[in-house]
Amino acid sequence: MPTIKINKKSLENLIGKKLEEEKLKDRITYLGVSVEDFNKDEITLEVNPDRPDLLSVQGIARALSSFIGVKKGLRKYEVKKSGEKVIIDNSVKDVRPFTACAIVKNLKFNDEKIKEVIDIQEKLHITFGRNRKKIAIGIYPFEKIKMPITFFAEDPKKVKFQPLEFNKEITGLQILSQHPTGREYAHLLEGKNKFPFFKDADGKILSMPPIINSHDTGKISEKTKDVFIECSGFDFSVLNKCINIIVCALADMGGSIYSIELNYGNKKFITPNLEPEKMKLNIKYANKIIGLNLKEKDIKSCLEKMGYSYSGKNVLIPAYRADIIHEIDLVEDIAKAYGYDNLKEEIPKVATIAEEDKFEIFKNKIAEILIGLGLIETNTYNLTSVDINKKINLDVKNVKLENSKSEEYNSLRAYLMPSLLNVLENNKNREYPQNIFEMGVVFKKDLEEKTKLSILLCNNNVNFTSIKQVLDYLFLCLDLKYFLKEKELSAFIPGRAGKIVVNNKEIGSIGEISPLTLTNFNLEIPVSAFELDLEELFKLIK
């Protein structure tokens, strides 16, 4: 989990109240944040990844002041119109298609505050932005920029600028090999014919996301009063949350928030949007989950303690909260506000004898066998993108969510293999071989759930024989016999694929992943794989 260090005096000033050391530690813990170290000047905290809004002293202070009753309820932030524009060129569509932007004015920077801004940026990069893959953030001195700004993509050999803390101008391509940050994040632009850039109206380059800012226009100092902020990535809704988190933190520093118009060709958007989201809350459901009998006024008080507003069974959620996806998330915060230590333990009236589920025992045995072969177990999300099956040329459609919060996770997966290929894609900068497996649930059209096993071998020497050897060893350990029925299957190379058959029943597929599928996942190393129905295999053994 990410760790942040905050200045104790700054925290107390932002809260507006000084707390005794033990009480302060206790209240911070109630927010779901672990206190790692505590001294008279500095507090080290470990923050859960689901609360990116707490990755700054401003975020912690905001949540604490509400929790202890200094300033309860929904925090409101004014957003003024700047009249400025950012033009998003169509050339970024296939590289890094979206951005969300804002301007914050009237800031008073010193060394401490500059450090806080850099910390917010880097912690969001690492966590919420998944090491810049999902989100890249740029913060610039606004006085050095001539509006409007253009977000565009270009051949990196044709664009030159001086990157941050570098002694000369070099091309975008050279940055990936000559600049330390460029070398660290080069894999994020690997294989791209064009790189994304921000430039101002005079043609000055502001940055090359997700790598580096310009030394000329991308470095804030104590003289900086106004800043331009941009978040770029692949999901506009996620970028909106990120920009909201940053501008609210800067507003808590004393800044004034100004919106920017984003021109996406025929479409126009205004960011940041700090209007709270509305969600219905069923009080009966909340009481059932927590095990209480709270009245509506008690629920209202608990929610206000956690920074929400409540009226007429509707909860208004702050625009900087990225973790509230379902009603259950609100219920969790009500329980926190009520106090876990106030919940009474009850012994169940039903007497049972505990026993480990036999299917789980079977899965553990499978895992032990595969780990013994040197494979690494992964655990990916049940949610995935509705378009992911296109990458492996499958006709089967994922079950789409009705009200998805993100394009990246808008459906229930139908196969494990695409998720594991994503794992390989995200780890191209790691050492090979990468031999991985997963046992997880997949979902069919009728919402039938199946537990499957998928194994991927990835290195320069893998082929059909390699993956078949793993299958042979697995079935030998399970004392089962199988045979392969040759069949052409999407995602696999024709003639090097087949169905796994046990007792005349097809329970899975095996083969070498086709070059087209590898290209779709930006992989350059051969991959062999199989996926089989673990529940059917368990029935056969029983």
Long-range contacts (C-beta under 8 A, 24 or more apart in sequence): 1-34, 1-46, 1-47, 1-48, 1-49, 2-46, 2-47, 2-49, 2-55, 2-123, 2-126, 2-127, 3-36, 3-44, 3-45, 3-46, 3-47, 4-44, 4-45, 4-47, 4-55, 4-56, 4-57, 4-119, 4-123, 5-42, 5-43, 5-44, 5-45, 5-119, 6-42, 6-43, 6-45, 6-56, 6-57, 6-60, 7-41, 7-42, 7-57, 7-112, 8-39, 8-40, 8-41, 8-42, 8-43, 9-41, 10-57, 10-61, 10-112, 10-116, 11-43, 11-57, 11-60, 11-61, 11-64, 14-57, 14-58, 14-61, 14-62, 14-65, 14-252, 15-61, 15-64, 15-65, 15-68, 15-70, 16-65, 16-70, 16-71, 17-65, 17-68, 17-70, 19-68, 27-64, 27-67, 27-68, 28-60, 28-64, 30-67, 30-336, 30-339, 31-60, 31-63, 31-64, 31-67, 31-336, 32-336, 33-60, 49-127, 49-128, 50-322, 50-323, 51-323, 52-123, 52-124, 52-127, 52-128, 52-241, 52-242, 52-245, 52-322, 52-323, 53-245, 53-248, 53-318, 53-320, 53-321, 53-322, 55-119, 55-120, 55-123, 55-124, 55-127, 55-245, 56-116, 56-119, 56-120, 56-123, 56-249, 57-116, 58-116, 58-248, 58-249, 58-250, 58-252, 58-253, 59-245, 59-248, 59-249, 59-320, 61-252, 62-248, 62-252, 62-307, 63-306, 63-307, 66-304, 66-305, 66-306, 66-307, 67-305, 67-306, 67-337, 69-305, 72-304, 72-305, 72-307, 73-304, 73-307, 73-308, 73-309, 74-276, 74-304, 74-307, 74-308, 74-309, 74-316, 74-318, 75-248, 75-307, 75-318, 77-247, 77-248, 77-251, 77-257, 77-274, 77-319, 78-256, 78-257, 79-257, 79-258, 79-259, 79-272, 79-273, 79-274, 80-256, 80-257, 80-258, 80-259, 81-258, 81-259, 82-258, 82-259, 82-260, 84-147, 84-148, 84-258, 84-260, 84-261, 85-147, 85-148, 85-149, 85-260, 85-261, 85-262, 85-263, 86-148, 86-149, 86-150, 86-151, 86-230, 86-260, 86-261, 86-262, 86-263, 87-148, 87-149, 87-150, 87-151, 87-263, 88-150, 88-151, 88-262, 88-263, 88-264, 88-265, 89-150, 89-151, 89-152, 89-153, 90-265, 91-152, 91-153, 91-154, 91-194, 92-151, 92-152, 92-153, 92-196, 94-153, 94-194, 95-153, 95-192, 95-194, 95-195, 95-196, 96-136, 96-153, 96-196, 96-209, 96-210, 96-232, 96-233, 96-234, 97-234, 98-232, 98-233, 98-234, 98-235, 98-236, 98-239, 99-151, 99-230, 99-231, 99-232, 99-233, 99-239, 99-262, 100-230, 100-231, 100-236, 100-239, 100-240, 100-242, 100-243, 100-262, 100-271, 100-272, 101-149, 101-228, 101-229, 101-230, 101-231, 101-243, 101-260, 101-262, 101-271, 102-228, 102-229, 102-243, 102-246, 102-247, 102-257, 102-258, 102-259, 102-260, 102-271, 102-272, 103-142, 103-226, 103-227, 103-228, 103-229, 103-257, 103-258, 103-259, 103-260, 104-226, 104-227, 104-229, 104-247, 104-250, 104-251, 104-255, 104-256, 104-257, 104-258, 105-142, 105-225, 105-226, 105-255, 105-256, 105-258, 106-225, 106-226, 106-254, 106-255, 106-256, 107-224, 107-225, 107-226, 107-227, 107-250, 107-253, 107-254, 107-255, 108-225, 108-253, 108-254, 109-220, 109-221, 109-222, 109-223, 109-224, 109-225, 110-222, 111-222, 113-253, 114-220, 114-221, 114-222, 116-253, 117-220, 117-250, 120-245, 120-246, 120-249, 121-246, 124-242, 124-245, 124-246, 128-238, 128-241, 128-242, 128-245, 128-322, 129-210, 129-233, 129-242, 131-185, 132-185, 132-188, 132-210, 133-188, 133-210, 133-426, 134-233, 134-234, 134-235, 134-238, 134-408, 135-210, 135-231, 135-232, 135-233, 135-238, 135-239, 135-242, 136-209, 136-210, 136-211, 136-231, 136-232, 136-233, 137-229, 137-230, 137-231, 137-242, 137-246, 138-198, 138-206, 138-207, 138-209, 138-213, 138-218, 138-229, 138-230, 138-231, 138-232, 139-218, 139-220, 139-227, 139-228, 139-229, 139-246, 140-206, 140-207, 140-213, 140-217, 140-218, 140-220, 140-227, 140-228, 140-229, 140-230, 141-217, 141-219, 141-220, 141-221, 141-223, 141-224, 141-226, 141-227, 141-228, 142-224, 142-226, 142-227, 142-228, 143-224, 143-225, 143-226, 144-216, 144-217, 145-200, 145-204, 145-206, 145-217, 145-228, 146-200, 146-201, 146-202, 146-204, 147-200, 147-201, 148-200, 148-201, 149-198, 149-199, 149-200, 149-201, 149-206, 149-228, 149-230, 150-198, 150-199, 150-200, 151-196, 151-197, 151-198, 151-230, 151-232, 152-196, 152-197, 152-199, 153-194, 153-195, 153-196, 153-197, 154-194, 154-195, 154-197, 155-193, 155-194, 156-189, 156-194, 156-195, 156-208, 159-195, 159-197, 159-205, 159-208, 161-204, 161-205, 161-208, 161-214, 161-216, 162-214, 162-215, 162-216, 163-208, 163-211, 163-212, 163-213, 163-214, 163-215, 164-212, 164-213, 164-214, 164-215, 164-218, 164-219, 165-215, 166-215, 172-197, 172-208, 175-208, 175-211, 175-212, 176-211, 179-211, 179-212, 181-211, 181-212, 182-211, 182-212, 185-210, 185-211, 186-211, 187-428, 187-429, 190-428, 190-522, 191-522, 196-232, 198-230, 227-255, 234-407, 234-408, 235-406, 235-407, 235-408, 236-269, 237-405, 237-406, 237-407, 238-322, 238-406, 238-408, 240-271, 240-272, 240-273, 241-319, 241-320, 241-322, 242-322, 243-271, 243-272, 244-272, 244-273, 244-274, 244-319, 244-320, 245-320, 245-322, 247-272, 247-274, 248-274, 248-319, 248-320, 272-319, 273-319, 274-319, 274-320, 275-319, 276-309, 276-316, 276-317, 276-318, 276-319, 277-316, 277-317, 277-319, 277-324, 278-314, 278-315, 278-316, 278-317, 279-314, 279-315, 279-317, 279-324, 279-327, 279-330, 280-313, 280-314, 280-315, 280-327, 281-310, 281-313, 281-314, 281-315, 281-327, 281-330, 282-313, 282-327, 283-313, 285-327, 285-331, 286-330, 286-331, 286-334, 289-328, 289-331, 289-335, 290-331, 290-334, 290-335, 290-338, 290-343, 291-343, 291-346, 292-338, 292-343, 294-334, 294-338, 299-334, 301-337, 302-333, 302-334, 302-337, 302-338, 303-330, 303-333, 303-334, 303-337, 305-337, 306-333, 306-334, 306-336, 306-337, 308-333, 325-405, 359-451, 359-535, 359-538, 362-534, 362-538, 362-541, 363-439, 363-451, 363-534, 366-439, 366-453, 366-474, 366-534, 367-439, 369-473, 369-474, 369-477, 370-437, 370-455, 370-470, 370-474, 373-435, 373-470, 373-473, 374-435, 375-435, 375-436, 375-437, 375-455, 375-470, 376-434, 376-435, 376-436, 376-437, 377-436, 377-437, 377-438, 377-439, 378-420, 378-423, 378-436, 378-437, 378-438, 379-438, 379-440, 380-416, 380-419, 380-420, 380-422, 380-423, 380-438, 380-440, 381-409, 381-413, 381-419, 382-412, 382-413, 382-440, 382-441, 382-443, 383-409, 383-410, 383-411, 383-412, 383-413, 384-409, 384-411, 384-412, 384-413, 384-418, 384-419, 384-422, 385-409, 385-410, 385-411, 386-410, 386-411, 388-413, 388-418, 388-419, 388-422, 389-414, 389-415, 389-418, 390-520, 391-418, 391-421, 391-517, 391-520, 391-521, 392-417, 392-418, 392-421, 392-490, 392-491, 392-517, 392-520, 393-490, 393-491, 393-516, 393-517, 394-490, 394-491, 395-490, 397-445, 398-443, 399-443, 399-444, 399-445, 399-447, 412-442, 412-443, 413-442, 413-443, 414-442, 414-443, 414-444, 415-442, 415-452, 415-454, 415-531, 416-440, 416-442, 416-452, 416-453, 416-454, 416-531, 417-454, 417-456, 417-491, 417-529, 417-531, 420-454, 420-456, 420-529, 421-456, 421-513, 421-517, 421-521, 421-523, 421-527, 422-521, 424-456, 424-458, 424-521, 424-523, 424-527, 425-521, 425-522, 425-523, 428-522, 428-523, 428-524, 432-458, 432-459, 432-460, 432-525, 433-457, 433-458, 433-459, 433-462, 434-458, 434-459, 435-459, 439-534, 450-533, 450-535, 451-533, 451-534, 451-535, 452-508, 452-531, 452-532, 452-533, 452-534, 453-531, 453-532, 453-534, 453-537, 454-529, 454-530, 454-531, 455-529, 455-530, 455-531, 456-527, 456-528, 456-529, 457-527, 457-528, 457-529, 458-523, 458-525, 458-526, 458-527, 459-525, 459-526, 460-525, 460-526, 461-526, 462-512, 462-526, 462-527, 462-528, 463-496, 463-512, 463-526, 463-528, 464-496, 464-497, 464-510, 464-511, 464-512, 464-528, 466-528, 467-510, 467-511, 467-512, 467-528, 467-529, 467-530, 468-510, 470-530, 471-500, 471-510, 471-530, 478-537, 478-541, 480-537, 480-540, 480-541, 484-510, 491-517, 500-530, 500-532, 502-536, 502-537, 502-540, 503-540, 505-536, 507-532, 507-533, 507-536, 507-537, 507-540, 508-532, 508-533
